[in-house]
Amino acid sequence: MRGDFFNPHPQVLAGIRRRRNGGSRVAQATRQVKLTREGYERLQKTLDQEMARLAEATRILQEQMETNSDTEDTGLEDAKREKMNIEARIEELEDTLARATVIEDHEHDGRVELGAIVNLANETTKKDMKVQVVSAAEATVTGGSLPRVSEDSPVGKELMGRKKGESFVVNLDNGKQMKYKVKSIDY
């Protein structure tokens, strides 16, 4: 029974098997995730960090089990839960990386697409901001030099396909509206 807690979670094992076998039917059947080169590298770095965290969480869990005779101990339960959360995050990252396509070529003809760095004028607040438009998977990863806007966010949806000089309105969840103007687009 004790040995079960030291083995990787079944989801992590499935992810490792997918990598060895070149992906799974499920991963191949789902849609591709488009990432910038920087975003792909950040996801890979995050995966490496999570693998290190998993090794540490496994070590801590093992220590907890060896020193505690009371299996109902909250520290032990917390260690198990933490390990399972890390394993789930690893599976998510592996799945995203397995489905990733790195954006290299841009046929944008002056329009905003994934990977674009856009200078926006917020006409409501009279402030400018520079953002990079990325996929939802890439927007959730921390790090990077620019704020990222997911193509699935309200601003991202309205921004995709826009040209320099175009204005657009975004309806926010709180019922307010923001008006933006595309000042420049870079790749």
N, C-alpha and C positions, 0 to 999 in steps of 0.2 A: 504494500500500500504506500509506504513512504517513498519508494522509488518513482511512483507515478508523478510526483510533484516536481521532480528534477528534469524530466523529459520535456522537450518543447511541446507547447500546446498543439493539438491536432491541426489547427488552422495554419500554424507556422510550418509544420511538417508538410502540409499540402502545398504551401508556397515554395518550399525548398524543392519538392518534387516537380512542381511546375517549371521552376528555373532549370532543373536538370533535364527535363523532357521538352524544353523549348516552349513552354506555355501550356495552357489547358484549353479544352474545347470551350469552356465558359468564357475564359479571357479572350479567346480568338473570336467568339461570337459577339462580344460586346464592342462598342464603338471605340475607335482609336482616340487617344488623348494627345492633343497637340501641345508641345512644350517648346519654350525657347531653349537654347543651349544652356544658358545660365540657370533656368528653372530646372532642367533635367539634372544638372550637376548639384543644385541645391537639394533636390529630392534624393539623389544618390547619397549625398553627405548626411542627410537626415536619416536615411535607412541605416547607414553605418553607425550613426550615433545611437539609434534605437537598438541595434544589435548589441552594442556595448552595454546599453542600459539593461537589456535582457540578461546578459551574462551576470551583471551585478545583481539584478533582482533575483536570479536563480541562486546566486551565492547567499544572498540575504535570507531567502526562503529556506535554504538548506540549514543555515545557522539557526534560524528560528525553530525548525523542526527538531534539530539536535539538542537544543537547550530547553525546549518546552515539552513537558509531559502532558500539559493540558491542551488538547487539540482545538478547544473552543476559544483559545486566546485570541483577542482582537488583533494583536500584532501579527500573528500567523495568518489570520484571515485577510488582513490588509496586505500582507506580502503576497498572498495568492492572487488577490484581486489586482494588485499592481502588475504582477507578472502577466496575467491574462490581458490586461489593457495594453501592455507593451507588445505582446504577441499579436493582438488584433491590429495595432498600428503598423507593425511590420508587414502583416499580410496586406493591408491596404496600400502601403507604399510599394511593395513588390508587384501588386496587381497593376497599379498605375504605371510603374516603370515598364512592365511587360507590355502594356498597351500603348506606350508612348511613341510618338513620332516627333522628332526634333524638327522645328521649323527652320529651314535654311534659306530657301529661295522665296522671294516675295514678288508676286505679280499683282501688286496692289493698285497700279495705275492711279496713284495719288489718293487712294482710299484707306481708311483704317481697317486693319485686319490684325489677327493675333500676332503678337510680338511688337506691334507698333508702339512707339513712344510718342505720346500726344501731349502737346501743350494746350491746356484748356483755359478759357476765360470763364469764370463763374460770373455770369452777368447779374445774378441775384445778389451776391455778396461783394462783387467787384474785386475779386481776388483771382490770381492765376494759379494754376497747379499743373505739374508735370506728372503724368502717370504712364504706366505700361499696361497695355491690354493683353491679358493672358487667359488661359483656360481656368476653369474653377479649381482643378487639381493643383495648379501652380500658384494660384492666388492664396491658398491656405498655408503655404510653406513660408516660414519666416526667413528673414535675411534679404539681401539684395540692396541695391543702391536707390531704387525708386519705389514709390508706392505702386501697388499693382491693383488693377481693376479687373475683376472677372468678367468674361464675356457674358456670363449668365446673370450678372447684377443688373439692377435697373439702369445705371449709367452705362455699363458695358453693352447692354442690348441696344440702347439708343445710339451709342457711339460707333458700333460696327458698321462699316460701309460708308461712313461720312467722309467728306472731303474738306480740305482747308477752307475756312471761311463760313462753313455751314453752322447754323445754330439749331439747337434742339432743346426740348423741355423734358425733364424727368419727373415723374410722379413718385414721390417718396411714400413709404409705408405710413407715415404719420399724417398723410393727407396734404402735405405741402408740395410745392413744385419748385424745382430749381431749373434755371435756364443757363445753358452752356453754349460757348462758341469755340469751334476748333481753330486754334491759332496756327498750329504747325503739326506736321506728322513726320517722324523720323523712324528709321529702321536700323 
